[in-house]
């Protein structure tokens, strides 16, 4: 199957003169006009987009639909396959809290979740062969979403007395949430706040709710407390536009946590949950480059920190004097062993570690310091720990999956070390792990570092260089991409694809140094690692040059733009979802929501000439050149506050104007969604199927 490129010429964006000079360098930007001056308003109401911009985006959408028309039957087949791997009447394992257990269920065919609760005994009885039944409905997000083209449930937290539910929702995709409190006895909602982040936390009085308000530049800046009928109270306001604010609570229930942070520095304050309007307690003043988070235990705080510990350590400090001068090592720093997360229960300290890109769970008994480890034997796998609701418990919940093994939810008795399987992910259309192979490869980077690659293929796929490959990458913010099970990947793998994840620098798969050596002045390593991974897959005959489709989103979309400029011969197709491709212009615009908080990751090109020249050297939009390019599919969201819609629009316009071959270059902008794409568990599959149909038509065998 080939795509239809005979339906007429692709849209050509008008070139309008625009230039700006920084550090003596003039940058031409003929597509600057695609950035709407009223972008703040248009983000919440796309009908307010200027007519010329709306017309251009609409023309691009129409063109994409026309070109993809021959693959429509394939796309619909893919949607059915993807949906067939999702349990229509799905459920989560209920999480106990006191007399109740709280969980999520999905009705058959429903897009949105239902929040439910049941008695603790009923929740404990839930097992793979005994799903929850007859639970009390707390919130049906399908009803809430009924009149909205877009709906996202942000969070839902119950009050300490189990009488109320604080929940947040976004109805535009712009990530401006409404906070409401539901009386669980009557079902009545009281709206407390508009324009907040998704997170919320109850004080001990079960009335006062903490939330974070978003400022006029769309930045989470102000922690507030609000109870129905009372005035809103500002608890903490962040003055630095480069810092974001978030709220949560300690597992002990004693404190509300206010965290101010950017991408390399953190500062934590604690509010007594019994006295919610009291001044916050500062744990330790911010110091540039130092991150920490806290957990409360009786009269001490446990603190996970990278102070004098690149891969983090865990210290303890007295609650009455928690400053750095009183930090005492509990788990010392061990270079190369990254402490990813910690949970403190009444009797145990649990930490999630990663070494050589593989995770493990370590449990320490606080009474005597005795430790033991939970680990697994597959070459590549994913582990996660859940904090739950209860501080006084012997049970740790964790999840396990691999690229061949669907997700399993386990309850683990930290005292007896017994495991109980609570749920195994159901694949209604069927899945036999024995039909698939997962491997971990190590690709040599140009500087000698070894880049981990996790891969999956069908047991019958020939490893002789003829197989097409989907290679996924991200490589920013220290985010590690787990080698976990993906139902979506199976449609490609079952059609002969090798599915691979490149664990490149910029993530933390190999410790904090792996992240540090993939940001700011070392960002080039991210691109070199991904290219090295593609070359290694070819050298090992898992695929060959031109048969690789590269995929990444957001900062991973920036990676896509960079490798398309640098090694276009390797890739037959590029899929860039909400791609951060106009890096230089965005980092020079300090009015955009994420720009000041992003400077620690990329550098500040306004104040630092070296950063300006460095970013200019790799920013995808600024480095599009007259050369052959792979086929490209770019996806955008008109309400996206993180990667604004005009970034992929400008990139596509430049690619079309510069490519010396005749690649298919498509832009699809969701006019009803933002950074996360379509809302709803099935609507999202339409976008996934579009991507896979494009990939199959360009580098695979596009048969239905």
C-alpha positions in Angstrom: 0.0 0.0 0.0 1.2 3.5 -0.8 -0.1 6.8 0.5 -2.0 9.1 -1.8 0.3 11.9 -2.8 -1.7 12.7 -6.0 -4.6 14.5 -4.4 -3.0 17.9 -4.9 0.0 19.8 -3.5 0.6 20.0 0.2 -0.3 23.3 1.9 2.4 25.9 1.5 2.8 28.2 4.5 3.2 31.9 3.5 6.6 33.3 4.2 6.4 36.6 6.0 9.6 38.5 6.9 10.5 38.4 10.5 13.9 38.5 12.2 15.4 39.0 15.6 19.0 39.7 16.7 20.5 38.1 19.8 24.2 38.2 20.8 25.0 39.8 17.4 23.3 37.0 15.4 20.2 37.6 13.3 17.8 34.8 13.1 15.2 34.7 10.3 11.8 33.3 11.1 9.5 33.5 8.1 6.8 31.4 9.8 6.7 33.4 13.0 3.2 34.6 12.1 1.9 31.1 13.0 2.3 32.1 16.6 -1.0 33.7 17.5 -0.7 36.9 19.5 -3.7 35.9 21.5 -2.4 32.4 22.2 -3.4 32.4 25.8 -7.1 32.9 24.9 -6.9 30.6 21.9 -5.5 27.9 24.1 -8.7 27.8 26.1 -11.0 28.5 23.1 -9.5 27.5 19.7 -12.3 29.4 17.9 -10.4 32.6 18.8 -7.4 31.6 16.6 -6.8 34.3 13.9 -8.5 33.3 10.7 -5.3 32.9 8.7 -3.7 30.5 11.3 -6.9 28.5 11.7 -7.2 28.2 7.9 -3.6 26.9 7.6 -4.0 24.3 10.3 -7.3 23.2 8.8 -5.7 22.9 5.4 -2.9 20.7 6.9 -5.5 18.5 8.6 -7.4 18.1 5.3 -4.2 17.3 3.5 -3.2 14.6 6.0 -6.7 13.0 5.8 -6.4 12.9 2.0 -2.9 11.5 1.9 -3.8 8.9 4.5 -7.1 7.9 2.8 -5.8 4.8 1.2 -4.7 3.5 4.6 -8.2 4.1 6.2 -9.2 0.5 6.1 -5.9 -0.4 7.7 -6.3 2.3 10.3 -9.7 1.0 11.2 -8.4 -2.6 11.4 -5.7 -1.3 13.7 -8.2 0.5 15.9 -10.1 -2.8 16.3 -6.9 -4.6 17.2 -5.8 -2.0 19.7 -9.2 -1.9 21.3 -9.3 -5.7 21.3 -6.3 -5.7 23.7 -8.0 -3.5 26.2 -10.4 -5.1 28.8 -13.6 -3.1 28.2 -14.8 -3.7 31.8 -11.5 -3.1 33.4 -10.7 -2.4 37.0 -7.9 -1.4 39.4 -7.0 -3.4 42.5 -8.7 -1.5 45.3 -6.4 0.3 47.8 -7.4 0.0 51.4 -7.8 2.9 53.8 -9.4 2.3 57.1 -12.8 0.7 56.8 -12.9 1.2 53.0 -11.0 0.3 49.8 -10.9 2.7 46.9 -10.5 1.8 43.2 -11.3 2.6 39.6 -13.6 0.7 37.3 -14.4 1.0 33.6 -17.8 0.1 32.2 -17.9 -1.8 28.9 -17.3 0.6 26.1 -16.8 3.6 28.4 -14.1 6.2 27.6 -13.7 7.5 31.1 -13.1 5.9 34.6 -15.5 5.5 37.5 -14.2 6.1 41.0 -15.6 3.5 43.4 -15.2 2.3 47.0 -16.2 -0.8 48.9 -15.7 -2.3 52.3 -12.1 -3.2 53.2 -13.1 -6.9 53.3 -14.5 -6.7 49.8 -11.4 -4.9 48.5 -9.1 -7.5 50.0 -11.1 -10.3 48.3 -10.5 -8.8 44.9 -8.2 -11.1 42.9 -7.5 -11.9 39.2 -10.4 -14.4 39.2 -12.6 -12.3 41.5 -12.9 -8.6 40.3 -14.8 -6.0 42.3 -18.6 -6.2 42.2 -21.3 -4.0 43.6 -19.0 -1.2 44.6 -20.3 2.2 45.7 -20.1 4.8 42.9 -18.3 8.0 44.0 -17.7 9.7 40.6 -18.6 8.7 37.1 -16.3 10.6 34.8 -18.4 9.5 31.8 -21.3 11.6 33.0 -19.0 14.5 33.8 -17.6 14.3 30.2 -21.0 13.9 28.5 -21.2 17.5 27.2 -17.5 18.2 26.6 -15.6 17.4 23.4 -12.6 17.1 25.7 -12.5 15.9 29.3 -9.7 14.8 31.5 -10.1 13.8 35.1 -7.0 15.2 36.9 -7.0 13.7 40.4 -9.5 12.6 43.0 -8.6 12.3 46.7 -10.9 11.4 49.6 -11.0 13.3 52.9 -9.6 11.8 56.0 -13.1 11.1 57.4 -14.2 9.5 54.1 -17.1 12.0 53.7 -15.8 14.1 50.8 -14.0 13.8 47.5 -11.8 16.6 46.1 -11.5 16.2 42.3 -10.2 18.2 39.4 -11.1 18.3 35.8 -9.9 19.9 32.5 -12.5 20.5 29.8 -10.3 22.2 27.1 -7.0 20.3 27.1 -5.2 23.5 28.2 -4.3 22.0 31.6 -6.4 24.6 33.5 -8.3 22.5 36.0 -11.4 23.1 38.1 -11.3 21.9 41.7 -14.6 20.7 43.2 -15.5 19.0 46.4 -18.2 16.3 46.4 -20.3 15.5 49.4 -20.3 11.7 49.2 -23.6 11.4 51.1 -25.6 13.6 48.7 -23.4 13.6 45.5 -23.5 17.4 45.5 -20.5 19.3 44.2 -19.1 22.6 45.4 -16.7 24.3 43.1 -13.8 25.7 45.1 -11.3 27.0 42.6 -10.7 27.5 38.9 -7.4 27.6 37.0 -5.5 25.1 39.2 -3.2 22.2 38.6 -4.6 18.6 38.8 -3.3 17.8 42.3 -5.1 18.5 45.5 -4.7 17.5 49.2 -7.1 17.5 52.2 -6.1 18.9 55.6 -7.0 16.9 58.7 -10.2 18.9 59.2 -11.7 17.2 56.0 -12.9 20.7 54.9 -9.8 22.6 53.8 -8.3 21.6 50.5 -4.8 22.6 49.2 -4.3 23.3 45.5 -1.9 25.3 43.2 -3.2 28.2 41.1 -1.8 28.8 37.7 -0.6 32.4 36.9 -1.2 34.6 33.9 1.7 32.9 32.1 0.3 29.5 32.7 2.8 28.6 35.5 1.9 26.8 38.7 2.9 29.5 41.2 0.7 29.8 44.2 -0.3 27.2 46.8 -3.6 28.1 48.4 -6.0 26.6 50.9 -9.8 26.8 50.5 -12.8 25.4 52.3 -16.4 25.8 51.2 -17.8 29.0 52.4 -14.4 30.4 53.5 -12.1 32.8 51.7 -9.2 31.5 49.7 -5.9 31.7 51.7 -2.5 32.0 50.0 -0.1 29.7 51.8 2.9 30.0 49.6 3.6 32.1 46.5 6.6 31.5 44.3 8.5 34.6 43.2 10.9 33.0 40.8 9.2 32.4 37.4 11.6 29.5 36.8 10.1 27.5 39.6 6.9 25.5 39.6 4.8 24.7 42.8 3.1 21.4 43.6 1.2 20.1 46.6 0.7 16.7 48.2 0.7 15.1 51.6 2.9 12.8 53.6 1.8 9.2 53.9 1.6 9.7 57.7 -1.1 12.2 57.1 0.6 14.7 59.4 1.7 17.2 56.8 0.7 18.9 53.6 3.8 19.1 51.3 4.5 22.2 49.2 7.3 21.6 46.7 8.9 24.4 44.7 11.2 23.1 42.0 12.7 23.4 38.6 14.5 20.7 36.7 17.5 20.6 39.0 16.6 22.3 42.3 14.0 21.7 44.9 12.7 23.4 48.1 10.1 21.7 50.4 7.8 23.3 52.9 5.5 21.4 55.3 2.2 22.6 56.6 0.7 21.0 59.8 -2.4 19.2 58.5 -4.1 19.9 61.8 -3.5 23.6 61.5 -3.8 24.3 57.7 -3.4 28.1 57.9 -0.2 28.0 60.0 3.0 29.2 58.4 4.8 26.4 56.5 8.0 24.9 57.9 10.9 25.2 55.5 12.9 21.9 55.4 16.0 23.2 53.7 16.6 26.4 51.6 17.1 25.9 47.9 20.6 25.5 46.6 21.1 25.4 42.8 21.5 21.9 41.6 20.3 20.2 44.7 17.1 18.1 44.7 15.4 16.6 47.6 12.0 15.1 48.7 10.8 14.2 52.1 8.8 11.6 54.0 7.6 11.9 57.6 8.0 9.3 60.4 7.2 10.2 64.0 9.6 13.0 65.0 12.0 12.7 62.0 12.0 13.3 58.3 13.5 10.9 55.8 15.0 12.8 52.9 16.1 11.5 49.5 18.7 14.0 48.2 21.4 14.4 45.6 23.4 16.7 47.9 27.0 15.4 47.7 25.5 12.3 46.1 25.0 12.3 42.3 22.9 9.1 42.4 21.1 10.2 45.6 21.3 9.0 49.1 18.7 8.9 51.9 19.3 10.8 55.1 17.4 11.4 58.3 16.8 14.7 60.1 14.9 15.7 63.2 11.5 17.2 62.4 12.2 20.1 64.8 15.5 21.0 63.0 15.5 19.5 59.5 18.2 21.7 58.0 21.1 20.2 56.1 23.5 20.6 59.0 21.4 17.8 60.8 21.3 15.3 57.9 22.4 11.8 58.9 23.1 9.1 56.3 20.7 6.2 56.3 21.4 4.9 52.8 24.8 6.3 51.7 25.5 7.3 48.2 26.7 4.5 45.9 27.9 5.7 42.5 26.0 4.0 39.7 23.1 2.9 41.9 20.4 5.5 41.4 17.8 5.8 44.2 14.7 6.5 42.1 12.0 6.7 44.8 11.3 6.0 48.4 8.3 5.2 50.6 8.3 5.3 54.4 5.8 3.3 56.3 5.5 3.0 60.1 7.9 0.0 60.2 9.7 0.1 56.8 11.7 2.2 54.5 11.2 1.0 50.9 13.4 2.3 48.0 13.3 1.7 44.3 16.8 1.6 42.8 18.2 1.3 39.3 21.6 -0.2 38.4 22.8 -0.8 34.8 19.3 0.3 33.6 17.5 -2.5 35.6 15.3 -1.7 38.6 15.0 -3.5 42.0 13.0 -2.9 45.2 14.9 -2.8 48.5 13.0 -3.1 51.8 14.6 -2.0 55.1 13.1 -2.8 58.5 13.4 0.4 60.5 13.6 -1.5 63.8 17.0 -3.0 63.1 18.0 -2.0 59.6 17.7 -5.5 58.1 17.3 -5.3 54.3 16.2 -7.6 51.6 15.6 -7.1 47.8 12.9 -7.9 45.3 14.3 -8.5 41.8 13.5 -10.4 38.7 15.4 -12.5 36.1 14.4 -11.2 32.6 16.9 -9.3 30.6 14.8 -6.2 30.6 11.7 -5.4 32.7 9.8 -2.6 34.6 9.1 -2.3 38.3 7.0 0.3 40.2 6.0 0.8 43.8 2.8 2.3 45.1 2.6 4.4 48.2 -1.1 3.6 48.9 -3.1 5.3 51.5 -2.0 3.7 54.8 1.1 4.4 56.9 0.5 1.6 59.3 0.7 -1.4 57.1 2.9 -4.5 56.4 1.8 -4.6 52.8 3.7 -3.1 49.8 2.0 -3.0 46.5 4.2 -3.2 43.4 3.8 -3.7 39.7 5.9 -5.7 37.3 5.9 -6.1 33.6 8.3 -6.7 30.7 8.1 -6.2 27.0 6.7 -9.7 26.7 4.8 -10.0 30.1 1.6 -8.0 30.7 1.5 -5.9 33.8 1.1 -7.7 37.1 0.0 -6.1 40.4 1.4 -7.8 43.5 0.8 -7.3 47.3 4.0 -8.1 49.2 4.1 -8.7 53.0 7.2 -6.9 54.0 7.5 -9.0 57.2 6.9 -12.5 55.9 8.1 -11.8 52.4 5.1 -13.5 50.9 3.7 -12.3 47.6 0.1 -12.3 46.5 -0.9 -11.7 42.9 -3.8 -9.3 42.9 -4.2 -8.7 39.2 -2.7 -9.7 35.8 -3.4 -7.5 32.8 -6.1 -9.1 30.7 -5.5 -9.1 26.9 -9.0 -10.0 25.6 -7.9 -10.8 22.1 -5.2 -13.1 23.5 -1.4 -13.0 24.2 1.1 -15.7 24.5 4.5 -14.5 25.8 6.2 -17.5 24.4 5.6 -16.1 20.9 7.8 -13.1 21.6 11.5 -12.4 22.3 12.8 -9.5 24.4 16.4 -8.6 24.5 18.7 -6.0 25.9 21.5 -4.8 23.6 24.3 -2.3 24.3 25.1 0.1 21.4 28.5 1.8 21.4 28.2 5.6 21.2 30.8 7.8 19.5 32.6 8.5 22.8 32.7 4.9 23.9 29.7 4.9 26.2 27.3 1.9 25.8 23.7 2.8 25.2 21.1 0.3 26.4 18.5 -0.8 23.9 15.4 -2.8 25.0 13.8 -4.6 22.1 10.9 -6.9 21.3 10.1 -9.0 18.2 8.0 -12.0 17.3 9.7 -15.3 17.5 9.2 -15.8 13.8 10.6 -12.5 12.7 13.8 -13.1 10.7 16.9 -11.4 12.1 18.7 -10.9 8.9 18.3 -7.1 8.3 15.0 -7.3 6.4 12.7 -6.5 9.3 11.3 -3.0 9.7 11.9 -1.4 13.0 10.1 1.2 15.2 12.8 2.9 17.4 11.5 5.0 20.3 13.5 7.6 22.2 13.1 10.5 24.6 16.2 11.5 26.4 15.4 14.6 28.5 14.6 15.7 32.1 16.1 12.6 33.6 13.0 10.6 32.6 13.7 6.9 32.1 11.7 4.9 29.6 10.8 1.6 31.2 11.1 -1.7 29.3 7.4 -2.4 30.1 4.6 -4.2 28.3 2.8 -2.2 25.5 -0.4 -3.5 24.1 -0.1 -0.9 21.3 3.3 -2.2 20.1 1.9 -5.6 19.4 0.1 -4.6 16.2 3.5 -3.7 14.7 5.4 -6.6 16.2 2.8 -9.1 14.9 3.4 -7.6 11.4 7.1 -8.3 11.5 8.4 -5.2 13.2 11.2 -5.0 15.7 10.1 -2.6 18.4 13.0 -1.0 20.2 13.6 1.6 22.9 16.8 3.5 23.0 17.7 4.4 26.6 19.8 7.4 25.6 21.6 10.0 27.7 19.3 12.7 29.1 17.3 10.0 30.9 18.5 8.3 34.1 18.6 4.7 33.1 22.3 4.5 34.0 22.2 6.9 36.9 22.2 10.7 37.3 25.4 11.0 35.3 23.5 9.6 32.3 21.1 12.5 32.7 23.8 15.1 33.3 25.7 14.1 30.2 22.6 14.5 28.1 21.6 18.0 29.0 22.8 21.6 28.5 26.3 21.6 27.1 26.2 17.8 26.7 22.9 17.7 24.7 24.7 16.5 21.6 25.1 13.1 23.4 21.4 12.5 23.3 21.3 12.8 19.5 24.5 10.8 19.0 23.2 8.0 21.3 20.0 7.6 19.3 21.8 7.5 16.0 24.3 5.0 17.5 21.3 2.8 18.6 19.9 2.9 15.1 23.3 2.0 13.6 23.8 -0.8 16.1 20.4 -2.3 15.3 21.5 -2.3 11.7 24.9 -3.8 12.5 23.2 -6.6 14.5 20.9 -7.2 11.5 17.7 -6.5 13.4 16.9 -4.0 10.7 18.6 -1.9 8.0 19.0 1.7 7.1 15.9 3.2 5.6 13.7 0.6 7.3 13.6 2.3 10.7 10.7 4.5 11.8 11.9 6.8 14.6 9.3 8.0 17.1 9.3 10.4 20.0 7.1 13.0 21.6 7.5 16.4 23.3 11.2 16.6 24.1 11.5 13.3 22.3 10.0 15.1 19.4 12.9 17.5 19.5 15.1 14.4 19.3 13.2 13.4 16.2 13.8 16.7 14.5 17.5 16.6 15.4 18.2 13.1 14.1 16.1 13.8 10.9 18.5 16.7 10.2 21.7 14.8 11.1 21.1 11.2 9.9 18.2 11.2 7.5 19.6 8.2 5.6 19.0 6.0 8.6 15.3 6.6 8.9 12.5 5.8 6.5 10.0 7.7 8.6 9.9 10.1 11.5 6.9 10.3 13.9 7.0 13.4 16.1 4.2 13.8 18.6 3.7 17.3 20.0 7.4 17.9 19.1 9.5 20.5 20.9 11.3 21.5 17.7 11.4 25.3 17.8 13.8 25.2 20.8 15.7 28.4 20.2 12.7 30.7 19.6 10.9 29.1 22.6 13.8 29.5 25.0 14.2 33.1 23.9 10.5 33.8 24.7 10.2 34.2 28.5 6.5 34.9 28.3 5.7 31.3 27.4 4.6 28.9 30.2 7.5 26.6 30.3 10.4 28.8 29.2 12.0 30.0 32.5 11.6 26.6 34.2 13.2 25.0 31.1 16.5 27.0 31.3 18.2 24.6 33.7 17.6 21.8 31.2 18.7 23.6 28.0 20.4 26.8 29.1 19.3 30.4 29.0 20.0 31.8 25.5 18.8 35.3 26.6 21.5 35.8 29.2 24.1 33.3 28.0 25.7 33.6 24.5 27.2 30.2 24.7 23.8 28.7 25.4 22.3 30.7 22.5 24.9 29.3 20.1 24.7 25.8 21.4 20.9 25.7 21.1 21.0 27.3 17.7 23.3 24.5 16.7 20.7 21.8 17.2 17.3 23.4 17.3 15.5 21.4 14.7 13.6 24.3 13.0 16.8 26.3 12.7 18.8 23.4 11.2 16.5 22.2 8.5 18.7 22.1 5.4 18.5 21.4 1.7 18.9 17.6 1.7 16.8 14.5 1.4 14.4 13.9 4.4 12.5 10.8 5.6 8.7 10.8 5.5 7.4 12.8 8.5 4.2 12.7 10.5 3.9 15.5 13.1 1.1 15.6 15.6 0.0 18.7 17.6 -2.6 19.9 20.0 -4.1 23.4 19.6 -4.6 23.8 23.3 -1.1 22.5 24.3 0.5 24.8 26.9 3.8 22.8 26.9 4.7 22.5 23.2 2.7 25.1 21.5 1.0 24.2 18.2 3.1 26.6 16.1 6.3 24.6 16.8 5.4 21.6 14.7 3.6 23.9 12.2 6.8 25.9 11.6 8.9 22.8 11.4 6.7 21.1 8.8 6.7 24.3 6.7 10.5 24.4 6.7 10.8 20.7 5.9 8.5 21.1 2.9 10.5 24.1 1.6 13.9 22.5 2.0 13.6 18.7 1.2 15.4 17.9 -2.0 13.6 14.6 -2.4 9.8 14.1 -2.3 9.0 12.8 1.2 5.5 12.7 2.5 5.4 15.4 5.2 2.1 15.5 7.2 0.9 17.7 10.1 -2.2 16.7 12.1 -3.4 19.2 14.7 -6.0 18.1 17.2 -8.3 21.1 17.4 -10.0 19.9 20.7 -7.0 18.7 22.7 -3.6 19.7 24.1 -0.3 18.0 25.0 -1.8 14.6 25.9 -3.8 14.2 22.7 -7.3 13.0 22.6 -9.1 12.3 25.9 -10.7 9.0 26.7 -9.1 5.5 26.5 -10.6 4.6 23.1 -10.4 8.0 21.4 -6.7 8.0 21.9 -6.5 4.8 19.9 -7.5 6.7 16.8 -4.3 8.7 17.0 -2.2 5.6 17.8 -3.7 3.8 14.7 -3.0 6.8 12.5 0.6 6.7 13.6 0.9 3.0 13.0 -0.8 3.1 9.6 1.7 5.8 8.6 4.6 3.7 9.8 3.3 0.6 8.1 2.8 2.5 4.8 6.2 4.0 4.8 8.7 1.4 6.2 6.6 -1.7 6.7 4.2 -3.9 4.8 0.9 -1.9 4.9 -1.5 -4.8 4.5 -4.8 -4.9 6.3 
